[in-house]
Amino acid sequence: MAVAVKECLELQLLEVEMLLSMFPKKGEINLDEDAVPSMQRYLRNTDGALPPQLEYSIAIDVGEAKVKVELQVLLPHMYPHVAPELFAKSNALHRQQQLQLNTGLASHISSLDSGELCIYEAVQWVKDNSLPYLENSQICSESASEKPVKETLHRMWIYSHHIYRQELRKKIFDCAKKLNLTGFCLTGKPGVICVEGLRENCEELWRVIRYPNWKHISCKHVENIETEGDVHHLRLFHAFEDLQFQAHGDYGLRNDYHMDLGQFLEFLKQHQSGHIFQILFGVEGKLSDK
């Protein structure tokens, strides 16, 4: 098994190096700077832990207007013997067209021979096949512009047994920033994440942070607030905040420390969300008298 994984990772490195040479401009490929070095370190010494799965995105110009379509790529350790996880998205696509585009992409990739590198094939398919979906989105936008546009603010409350790892926290914050989400991440034990913004963006963050194996996490509550026009004024948070309250016992940032939930309750009440405390923890929150 270890030999098979090693061979797969070597192929993944060859493929990403080829893609970097084909898309050399800044912003064409978004790849974490430590992704390739960590994989190279593992290949030099396969006795250690497996590196994180290779994850990157490719910006693809479609049509004469060069509309940007982003192809997000996540490679299981056994790729290319296991199918990659691919997701194509664009601000110019409505949700239905984006779903149809990704269904077509998945069908095409599944038709290819197993064991073959296929990311460039996926890039080419997106480049050649996205235009009809983009045109359909434009037609939908033009017909919808005659009516008042209703938008929905989506807010998700996510609970985890704990959130400590810097790598995981970086992933959460990078994703929230990229998707224009506001809210917070409460680091420690327990861990709580709140994200608010457009529904598809909240669901995309939920998909990204769960994959591949964050087991002790659940979405406890979802709020949807509909309005005409921009949803920005409905947000409870003005940025995506990093919350770290004083720990009981002053242990510092260790894997056994518990956050001061009294301070967290006070924070929730300041943001019109005191009722969420009971939903998250199953008990009614009470502030101690000062």
C-alpha positions as CSV (number, residue, x, y, z in Angstrom):
1,M,0.0,0.0,0.0
2,A,2.8,2.4,0.9
3,V,4.5,1.8,-2.4
4,A,1.3,2.5,-4.2
5,V,0.7,5.8,-2.3
6,K,4.3,6.9,-3.0
7,E,3.9,6.3,-6.7
8,C,0.6,8.2,-6.7
9,L,2.1,11.2,-5.0
10,E,5.0,11.2,-7.4
11,L,2.5,11.3,-10.3
12,Q,0.6,14.1,-8.6
13,L,3.8,16.2,-8.3
14,L,4.7,15.6,-11.9
15,E,1.2,16.8,-12.9
16,V,1.2,19.9,-10.8
17,E,4.6,20.9,-12.1
18,M,3.3,20.5,-15.6
19,L,0.3,22.6,-14.8
20,L,2.5,25.3,-13.2
21,S,4.5,25.5,-16.4
22,M,1.3,25.8,-18.5
23,F,-0.3,28.4,-16.3
24,P,2.8,30.6,-15.3
25,K,1.0,33.9,-14.7
26,K,0.3,35.1,-11.2
27,G,-3.2,34.1,-10.1
28,E,-3.7,31.4,-12.7
29,I,-2.9,28.7,-10.2
30,N,-3.6,29.2,-6.5
31,L,-1.5,26.6,-4.5
32,D,-0.5,26.8,-0.9
33,E,3.2,27.5,-0.8
34,D,4.0,24.5,1.5
35,A,1.9,22.0,-0.4
36,V,4.6,20.8,-2.8
37,P,7.5,21.0,-0.3
38,S,5.6,18.9,2.3
39,M,4.9,16.2,-0.4
40,Q,8.5,16.3,-1.4
41,R,9.6,15.8,2.2
42,Y,7.4,12.8,2.5
43,L,8.7,11.2,-0.7
44,R,12.3,11.5,0.7
45,N,11.2,9.7,3.9
46,T,8.0,7.6,3.6
47,D,8.3,6.5,7.2
48,G,6.6,9.7,8.3
49,A,3.0,10.8,8.3
50,L,1.3,11.3,5.0
51,P,1.3,15.0,3.8
52,P,-2.0,16.9,3.5
53,Q,-3.9,16.1,0.4
54,L,-2.9,18.3,-2.6
55,E,-5.4,21.1,-3.0
56,Y,-5.3,24.0,-5.5
57,S,-7.4,26.0,-7.9
58,I,-7.0,27.0,-11.6
59,A,-8.4,30.2,-13.1
60,I,-9.7,29.4,-16.6
61,D,-10.6,32.0,-19.3
62,V,-13.7,31.0,-21.2
63,G,-14.9,32.5,-24.5
64,E,-13.9,35.7,-26.3
65,A,-15.0,37.7,-23.2
66,K,-12.5,35.7,-21.1
67,V,-15.0,35.0,-18.4
68,K,-13.3,33.5,-15.3
69,V,-14.2,30.0,-14.3
70,E,-12.4,28.6,-11.3
71,L,-11.7,24.9,-11.2
72,Q,-11.1,23.7,-7.6
73,V,-9.0,20.6,-7.2
74,L,-8.6,18.2,-4.3
75,L,-6.5,15.1,-4.8
76,P,-6.9,12.0,-2.6
77,H,-3.6,10.4,-1.8
78,M,-4.4,7.5,-4.2
79,Y,-5.2,9.7,-7.2
80,P,-5.0,9.0,-10.1
81,H,-6.2,5.5,-9.1
82,V,-9.0,7.3,-7.2
83,A,-11.0,10.0,-8.8
84,P,-10.1,13.6,-7.9
85,E,-12.7,15.9,-6.3
86,L,-13.3,18.7,-8.8
87,F,-15.6,21.7,-8.5
88,A,-16.1,24.5,-11.2
89,K,-17.5,27.8,-10.1
90,S,-17.9,31.3,-11.5
91,N,-19.5,34.6,-10.3
92,A,-21.1,34.7,-13.8
93,L,-23.0,31.4,-13.2
94,H,-26.3,31.0,-11.5
95,R,-26.6,28.1,-9.1
96,Q,-28.6,25.9,-11.5
97,Q,-26.1,26.4,-14.3
98,Q,-23.2,25.8,-12.0
99,L,-24.8,22.5,-10.9
100,Q,-25.3,21.4,-14.5
101,L,-21.8,22.4,-15.4
102,N,-20.4,20.3,-12.6
103,T,-22.6,17.3,-13.4
104,G,-21.3,17.4,-16.9
105,L,-17.7,17.6,-15.7
106,A,-18.2,14.7,-13.3
107,S,-19.7,12.6,-16.1
108,H,-16.8,13.4,-18.4
109,I,-14.1,12.5,-15.8
110,S,-15.9,9.3,-14.9
111,S,-15.7,8.2,-18.6
112,L,-11.9,8.4,-18.6
113,D,-9.6,5.5,-18.0
114,S,-8.9,4.9,-14.3
115,G,-5.2,5.4,-13.3
116,E,-4.7,8.3,-15.8
117,L,-3.8,11.8,-14.8
118,C,-6.8,13.9,-15.7
119,I,-6.6,17.5,-14.3
120,Y,-5.5,19.1,-17.6
121,E,-8.3,17.1,-19.3
122,A,-10.7,18.6,-16.8
123,V,-9.3,22.1,-17.4
124,Q,-9.8,21.7,-21.2
125,W,-13.3,20.3,-20.7
126,V,-14.3,23.3,-18.6
127,K,-12.7,25.7,-21.2
128,D,-14.6,24.0,-24.1
129,N,-18.0,23.4,-22.4
130,S,-18.7,26.3,-20.0
131,L,-19.9,28.9,-22.6
132,P,-23.5,27.5,-23.0
133,Y,-24.0,27.6,-19.2
134,L,-22.6,31.1,-19.0
135,E,-24.9,32.2,-21.8
136,N,-27.9,30.6,-20.1
137,S,-27.0,32.5,-16.8
138,Q,-26.9,35.8,-18.7
139,I,-30.4,35.1,-20.2
140,C,-31.7,34.3,-16.8
141,S,-30.2,37.5,-15.4
142,E,-31.7,39.7,-18.1
143,S,-35.2,38.3,-17.6
144,A,-34.9,38.5,-13.8
145,S,-33.7,42.1,-13.9
146,E,-37.3,43.2,-14.8
147,K,-38.5,42.1,-11.4
148,P,-37.3,43.2,-7.9
149,V,-34.4,40.9,-7.0
150,K,-34.8,39.1,-3.7
151,E,-31.6,38.0,-1.9
152,T,-31.3,35.7,1.2
153,L,-28.8,36.1,3.9
154,H,-27.7,32.6,5.1
155,R,-26.2,32.2,8.6
156,M,-24.8,28.9,9.8
157,W,-23.8,28.0,13.4
158,I,-21.3,25.2,13.5
159,Y,-20.1,23.4,16.6
160,S,-17.0,21.3,17.0
161,H,-15.6,19.4,20.0
162,H,-12.5,21.5,19.7
163,I,-10.5,23.7,17.2
164,Y,-6.8,24.0,17.8
165,R,-4.7,23.2,14.7
166,Q,-3.2,26.2,13.0
167,E,-3.5,24.5,9.6
168,L,-7.3,24.0,10.1
169,R,-7.8,27.6,11.4
170,K,-5.9,29.0,8.4
171,K,-8.1,27.0,6.1
172,I,-11.2,28.4,7.8
173,F,-10.1,32.0,7.6
174,D,-8.8,31.8,4.0
175,C,-12.0,30.2,2.9
176,A,-14.2,32.8,4.7
177,K,-12.2,35.7,3.2
178,K,-12.3,34.2,-0.3
179,L,-16.1,33.7,-0.1
180,N,-16.9,37.1,1.4
181,L,-18.3,35.6,4.6
182,T,-18.5,37.4,7.9
183,G,-18.8,35.8,11.4
184,F,-16.2,34.3,13.7
185,C,-14.2,31.3,14.7
186,L,-14.0,30.5,18.4
187,T,-10.7,28.7,18.9
188,G,-10.3,26.1,21.8
189,K,-12.6,23.6,23.4
190,P,-15.4,23.8,22.4
191,G,-14.9,25.3,19.0
192,V,-17.6,27.3,17.3
193,I,-17.8,28.8,13.8
194,C,-20.5,31.2,12.6
195,V,-20.6,32.2,8.9
196,E,-23.0,34.6,7.2
197,G,-23.4,35.6,3.6
198,L,-24.9,34.2,0.4
199,R,-26.2,30.6,0.9
200,E,-24.0,29.1,-1.8
201,N,-20.9,30.6,-0.2
202,C,-21.8,29.4,3.3
203,E,-22.4,25.9,2.0
204,E,-19.1,26.0,0.0
205,L,-17.2,26.8,3.3
206,W,-19.1,24.0,5.1
207,R,-18.1,21.6,2.3
208,V,-14.5,22.6,2.3
209,I,-13.8,22.5,6.0
210,R,-15.5,19.1,6.5
211,Y,-13.6,17.3,3.8
212,P,-12.0,14.9,4.1
213,N,-12.2,13.7,7.7
214,W,-13.3,16.3,10.3
215,K,-15.6,14.0,12.3
216,H,-16.4,15.9,15.4
217,I,-18.3,18.8,13.8
218,S,-21.9,19.5,13.1
219,C,-24.1,22.4,11.8
220,K,-26.4,23.1,14.8
221,H,-28.5,25.9,13.4
222,V,-29.3,27.7,10.1
223,E,-30.9,31.1,9.7
224,N,-32.3,32.5,6.4
225,I,-33.4,36.1,6.1
226,E,-34.9,37.3,2.8
227,T,-34.7,40.9,1.6
228,E,-35.0,42.9,-1.6
229,G,-31.6,44.0,-2.8
230,D,-28.3,43.7,-1.0
231,V,-28.1,41.5,2.2
232,H,-25.2,43.3,3.7
233,H,-27.3,45.4,6.1
234,L,-28.6,42.1,7.6
235,R,-25.2,40.9,8.7
236,L,-24.6,40.7,12.5
237,F,-20.8,40.8,12.0
238,H,-18.7,43.2,10.0
239,A,-15.7,40.9,9.4
240,F,-14.6,37.3,10.1
241,E,-13.3,37.5,13.6
242,D,-10.8,35.3,15.5
243,L,-12.2,34.7,19.0
244,Q,-9.9,33.5,21.8
245,F,-11.3,34.1,25.3
246,Q,-9.4,33.5,28.5
247,A,-9.2,29.8,29.3
248,H,-10.2,28.3,32.6
249,G,-7.1,27.6,34.7
250,D,-4.8,29.8,32.6
251,Y,-3.4,26.8,30.8
252,G,-2.6,28.7,27.6
253,L,-3.1,27.3,24.1
254,R,-3.1,23.6,25.0
255,N,-5.3,20.7,23.9
256,D,-7.0,20.4,27.3
257,Y,-8.1,24.0,27.9
258,H,-11.7,25.1,28.0
259,M,-12.9,28.5,26.8
260,D,-14.7,30.8,29.2
261,L,-18.2,30.3,27.9
262,G,-19.5,33.2,30.0
263,Q,-17.4,35.6,27.9
264,F,-18.6,33.8,24.8
265,L,-22.3,34.3,25.9
266,E,-21.6,38.0,26.5
267,F,-20.1,38.2,22.9
268,L,-23.2,36.5,21.5
269,K,-25.6,38.9,23.3
270,Q,-23.6,41.9,22.0
271,H,-24.3,40.6,18.5
272,Q,-28.1,39.9,19.0
273,S,-27.5,36.1,19.2
274,G,-27.8,35.2,22.9
275,H,-30.5,32.6,22.0
276,I,-27.9,30.6,20.0
277,F,-26.1,29.6,23.3
278,Q,-28.8,27.1,24.2
279,I,-28.9,25.8,20.7
280,L,-25.2,25.1,20.7
281,F,-24.7,23.8,24.2
282,G,-28.2,22.6,25.3
283,V,-28.4,24.9,28.3
284,E,-29.6,28.4,28.9
285,G,-26.7,30.9,29.2
286,K,-26.6,33.2,32.2
287,L,-24.1,36.0,32.8
288,S,-22.7,36.1,36.3
289,D,-23.3,39.3,38.3
290,K,-20.3,41.6,38.4
